Amino acid sequence: MHSPPHQHGHTPSSSEHVHFGHGHTPHQARSVALHRAAVTELLAPLLAQGRTETLALHDALGKGLAQDVMAPLNLPPFANSQMDGFAVNSLDVPDGGAELPVVVPVPAGAVPAALDRGTAAPIMTGAMIPAGADAVVPVERAVPDRFPAPGETTTVWLPATAAGTFVRSAGSDIAAGEPALASGTFLGPAQLGLLAALGIAEVTVRRPVTVLLATTGDEVVEPGQPLPAGKIYDSNGTLLESAMRQAGLAVVRTAIASDHPDEFRALLRSHAGTVDLIVTTGGVSKGAYEVVRQAMDGQPTEFLNVAMQPGGPQGIGTFDGVPFLGFPGNPVSCLVSFEMFLRPVLAELFGAPSPRIPVHARLGHSLSSPEHKHQVRRGTLQGDGTVRLEGGESSHLMHALAGSNALVHVPVGVSALAEGDEVEVWML
C-alpha cells in the first residue's frame, strides 16, 4: 500500500509555529515534526554561548567539531606508490613491454634520486615517486616477479603501462586549502584519523550539553534495594542515562524524586546553576498526582499531547530559565521520546553522534496502527531484509525492547500494513 510521507522527517511550514504556554494543553495533538522543531528552538540558544574547548585528538573522540577545518597541506603530501613494484617512465615501456636495467631501490620514507630514462627502480608501497618516473608496475607482473637481492645486478622485463598507473598523486585525497571537515561534524575514528594525517594535533570542539536527569514516582525504587509490595524498580534512569551518554551528553542523575511538588522544585533548583538542560520522566499526564506538571506551575512550560504512540504526553519549556523537557514515565515511551526528539536535535545542533539512519525493510507480518498517530514499534531486522515486531504496542514492555534491534515507524494516516509492505526502521 502507499503510505504518506513520514511525519518525523517533516519540516514545519511558515504557517506552523512553535510556542511554550503556561500549562496549556491544546485540544489537537501536535505533530511529531512540529514538536521536534520546538525542541530545536528550545536548545538552539545553547549553540550561541561560545561553549567550546580545545582538546588533543585522543581526547576528542565522540565530540562535535566547533569550527570548519581546512587542509593545511596536500594529502598525500607527495606522489607515492600505490603498490610494491617498479617505478618507470611509461615511455620506456612500449606496447610489447621492455627489459630494463634495475637501479637502486626506493624505500618508504626516503627522498629518491631522479630516475634515469630507460631504467626501473624497485619501489615500496607509500614511497615517493622519483622525478622522471610517472608509473608503477606491480612486482607480480614483472619477469622475474621479485625484487633483486641486495648487490645483485639484473634486468627486469615489464609489460606496457600508462602514465599515472598505481601512482597516488599529491593532493589526490585532499588538496591544501580545501575544506577537510565542517563545523558540527561528529568526531569518530575516521575523522580523527584524517586530522592526524593532516598533521593537526589539537581540535576545537563543542563542550557537551550537561543534562539533569530526574526520575519521578513514589512507586519506584532504585535497583539493588528491597522491593516493597506495590513498588517497582526504576528502569527509566538507567535507560535514559545510557542513551544520553551514548549521544554525547554529560548526565547528572538525581535520586528518585518524590511526588511532592515543593520537594521536586527544590531538587531541580539545587542543580540549576550547573546544568544546561533538565529532563524528567513521569508526571506529565493529566492525572491527579502528576508531580512534574504541578512543580512547573507558574513556569513558561507547556504540557501537551503529541500525535505519537508511545510517548504522546510531553512537557517542554523552561524552569527558572533552564530548558526543560518532560518525557512520559513508561520506559519505552521515554526512550522513544528521546530517540524522536532529543537525539536528532543534539546531532543537528551540537555534532553529537548521528541520529538513527533510516533504512527500509519488509514487514514479516501484518500490523495495525492508530491512523491519527505516528506509531513507533519495537522490532528485529532479519538478515533477509524483513523486520519482525517484538511484543505489543504497550509502553511497559522492556523485555521486548531489550530483544529488539530496531524501531519500526508507521506514519500518521496509515491504519494497517500487510505482510511484505515496506516500512522505515531505525537501527538501535
SVG drawing of the C-alpha trace seen along z (x, -y; Angstrom):
<svg xmlns="http://www.w3.org/2000/svg" viewBox="-10 -33 86 48">
<polyline fill="none" stroke="black" stroke-width="0.4" points="0.0,0.0 1.1,-3.6 1.9,-5.5 2.0,-9.2 5.3,-11.0 6.8,-10.2 5.9,-12.9 9.1,-12.7 11.1,-14.0 8.8,-16.9 10.0,-20.5 7.3,-22.8 5.9,-25.3 5.9,-29.0 2.2,-28.7 3.2,-26.4 4.6,-28.0 6.3,-26.8 5.4,-28.2 5.6,-27.4 2.5,-28.1 1.8,-28.1 0.4,-24.7 -1.7,-25.0 -2.8,-21.7 -4.1,-22.1 -7.1,-20.1 -5.4,-18.9 -2.3,-16.7 0.9,-18.3 2.7,-16.6 6.0,-14.8 7.7,-17.2 6.4,-20.3 7.3,-19.1 10.8,-18.3 11.0,-21.8 10.0,-23.1 12.9,-21.1 15.3,-22.6 14.1,-26.1 14.4,-25.4 18.0,-24.2 19.3,-26.4 20.4,-29.3 22.9,-26.9 24.8,-26.9 25.4,-30.6 27.1,-30.6 30.7,-30.0 30.7,-26.6 33.9,-25.3 37.2,-23.7 40.4,-22.7 41.4,-19.1 44.2,-16.8 42.9,-14.3 42.9,-11.4 40.5,-13.3 38.2,-14.5 36.5,-11.1 32.8,-11.5 32.8,-15.3 31.3,-17.7 33.7,-19.9 33.2,-23.6 34.7,-25.2 35.5,-24.3 38.9,-22.7 40.8,-23.5 43.5,-21.2 46.9,-22.7 48.7,-20.5 48.1,-18.1 47.1,-14.6 49.1,-12.7 51.8,-15.4 53.8,-13.9 53.2,-11.5 53.8,-8.0 53.5,-4.4 50.2,-2.5 51.9,0.9 55.2,2.7 56.6,2.7 58.9,0.9 58.9,-2.8 59.3,-3.6 58.8,-6.3 55.9,-4.9 57.5,-6.0 60.2,-3.4 57.7,-0.5 56.1,-0.3 53.1,1.8 55.1,5.0 56.8,4.5 60.5,3.9 63.5,5.3 65.1,2.6 68.1,2.5 67.2,2.3 68.6,-0.6 68.8,-1.5 65.5,-0.7 63.2,-3.4 62.2,-2.6 59.3,-4.3 60.3,-7.4 63.3,-8.2 63.8,-11.0 64.9,-9.2 67.3,-10.4 65.8,-11.2 65.2,-8.1 67.3,-7.8 65.4,-7.2 65.4,-3.5 65.7,-2.2 63.4,-0.7 63.6,-1.3 62.2,1.1 59.7,-0.9 57.8,-0.1 54.1,-1.0 53.9,-4.6 57.4,-5.5 57.9,-8.8 57.8,-8.5 61.2,-9.6 61.5,-12.5 61.4,-11.2 59.0,-8.3 55.3,-8.5 54.0,-4.9 54.5,-1.9 54.4,1.7 53.4,4.2 56.2,6.6 53.9,9.6 53.6,8.5 57.4,8.4 59.6,11.2 61.1,12.3 58.3,11.5 60.6,10.5 62.9,7.7 66.6,8.4 68.7,9.3 71.0,6.5 74.0,6.1 72.5,8.2 72.9,6.7 70.0,7.6 67.4,6.6 63.6,7.0 61.0,7.4 58.0,5.2 54.7,5.1 53.4,1.9 51.9,-0.6 50.2,-4.0 51.3,-7.2 49.7,-7.5 49.2,-3.8 49.4,-2.9 50.6,-6.4 48.9,-8.3 49.3,-11.9 49.9,-14.7 46.6,-16.1 44.6,-13.3 42.8,-12.7 42.5,-16.3 44.4,-19.4 45.9,-22.1 43.3,-24.8 40.3,-22.6 37.6,-22.0 38.5,-18.9 35.7,-18.8 32.8,-21.1 31.8,-22.6 29.3,-20.3 31.0,-17.1 30.9,-14.2 34.5,-13.2 34.7,-9.4 37.8,-7.4 37.8,-8.2 37.5,-11.9 40.3,-12.0 42.4,-9.9 42.0,-12.5 43.1,-15.3 46.1,-13.3 47.1,-12.6 46.9,-16.4 49.3,-16.9 46.7,-18.5 47.3,-17.6 44.5,-19.6 41.0,-20.4 38.3,-22.8 35.1,-21.0 31.8,-21.9 31.5,-21.2 28.9,-18.6 25.5,-19.7 25.1,-18.9 21.6,-17.4 19.9,-16.9 18.0,-13.7 15.3,-13.4 13.1,-10.3 9.9,-10.8 7.5,-8.5 6.8,-7.4 6.2,-3.9 9.7,-3.3 12.9,-2.3 16.5,-2.0 17.7,1.3 19.5,3.3 17.2,2.1 14.5,4.3 11.2,4.2 8.2,3.5 4.7,4.5 3.2,2.2 6.6,0.8 8.6,1.4 12.3,0.9 13.3,-2.2 14.5,-1.4 14.0,-4.9 17.0,-6.4 19.4,-3.7 17.7,-3.5 17.8,-7.3 21.2,-7.9 22.7,-5.2 21.0,-6.7 22.1,-10.2 25.7,-9.3 25.7,-7.4 24.5,-10.6 27.3,-12.7 25.5,-14.3 27.1,-14.8 24.5,-13.5 23.8,-14.4 21.4,-11.9 19.3,-12.9 17.9,-10.4 14.4,-9.3 12.2,-12.3 9.1,-12.1 5.6,-13.0 5.6,-16.2 5.8,-19.3 7.7,-21.5 10.3,-18.9 10.7,-18.4 11.1,-22.1 13.8,-22.3 15.6,-19.3 15.7,-21.0 16.8,-24.3 19.7,-22.6 21.2,-21.9 20.0,-24.9 23.3,-26.7 25.3,-23.7 23.2,-22.2 22.2,-23.2 19.0,-21.1 16.5,-19.4 14.9,-16.2 12.3,-14.5 10.5,-11.2 6.9,-10.7 4.4,-13.1 3.4,-14.8 -0.1,-13.4 -3.4,-14.7 -3.7,-12.5 -4.2,-13.8 -0.6,-13.1 1.4,-14.4 4.3,-16.0 6.2,-17.5 3.1,-19.4 2.4,-20.6 6.0,-21.6 6.1,-23.6 3.1,-25.8 3.9,-29.4 6.9,-28.4 6.9,-29.0 6.1,-25.4 3.6,-23.6 2.2,-20.1 0.6,-18.7 -0.1,-15.6 2.0,-14.7 0.4,-12.5 2.8,-9.6 2.4,-6.2 4.0,-5.5 5.2,-8.8 2.2,-11.1 2.3,-13.2 5.2,-15.6 6.4,-18.6 8.5,-21.5 9.6,-24.9 12.0,-26.4 12.3,-26.0 14.0,-29.1 15.4,-29.9 16.9,-26.4 15.5,-24.5 13.1,-21.7 11.8,-18.5 9.3,-16.3 9.1,-12.7 6.4,-10.2 7.0,-7.7 6.7,-4.4 10.1,-3.1 9.5,-2.5 7.7,-5.9 10.6,-7.8 13.2,-6.1 11.1,-6.7 10.7,-10.3 14.5,-10.6 15.1,-9.0 12.4,-11.0 13.1,-14.4 16.3,-14.9 18.8,-12.7 18.2,-14.1 18.3,-17.7 21.6,-17.1 23.1,-15.7 21.8,-18.7 22.9,-21.4 26.0,-20.0 27.5,-17.4 26.6,-14.7 26.5,-11.1 24.4,-11.0 20.7,-10.3 19.4,-6.9 19.9,-6.3 16.6,-5.3 16.6,-2.1 13.7,-0.3 12.6,3.2 9.6,5.5 7.2,6.4 7.4,10.1 3.7,10.0 0.8,7.6 0.1,4.8 -2.5,2.3 -1.9,-1.3 -4.0,-4.2 -4.5,-6.3 -4.1,-9.7 -0.8,-8.8 2.7,-8.1 3.3,-4.7 6.8,-3.5 7.1,0.2 10.0,2.3 11.3,4.9 14.1,7.1 15.6,6.7 16.3,10.1 19.2,11.0 16.8,11.4 15.7,7.7 12.4,8.4 11.5,6.9 9.6,8.8 7.8,6.9 8.7,7.7 6.0,7.5 2.8,5.5 2.0,1.8 2.2,1.3 4.9,-1.1 5.9,1.0 7.3,4.0 11.0,3.7 11.8,7.4 10.5,6.8 12.6,3.6 15.8,5.4 15.2,8.1 14.9,5.6 17.5,4.1 15.3,1.5 12.4,-1.0 9.7,-0.5 7.8,-3.6 4.2,-3.6 3.4,-7.2 0.2,-9.2 -2.5,-8.3 -1.7,-4.6 -4.1,-2.3 -2.9,1.1 0.0,2.7 0.2,6.2 3.0,8.7 5.6,7.7 4.7,4.0 7.7,1.6 8.3,-0.3 11.0,-2.6 13.2,-1.3 15.9,-2.9 18.6,-0.6 19.3,-0.7"/>
</svg>
